[in-house]
């Protein structure tokens, strides 16, 4: 990635005939590029949440809390930022006994 020597903005390739110019969209500065220019962009898709029934729960921490469904006294827990960054994290729970899931907002 090349930056404009005058204003520091990103230079973008522009074809004019057989020449390839690098042009600044902010100040208009341009120069002829002697090397081939390759523009490459990687688009990452949204990650999908996948719930699997494997042994990974054994590594999750447990805490003493009451399940609202079966009244068991122990649940796995984890936290995740689900709202704005200035809001507290959301706490998620999964009952060890009946696998019921619930959440609380801090």
Secondary structure, DSSP 4 states (H G I P E B T S, - for coil): --B-TTT-PBEEEEEETTEEEEEETTT--EEE--S--------PPPPPP----SGGGGGS-EEE---TTT--SEEEEEEE--S-TTSPPEEEEEETTT--EEEEE-
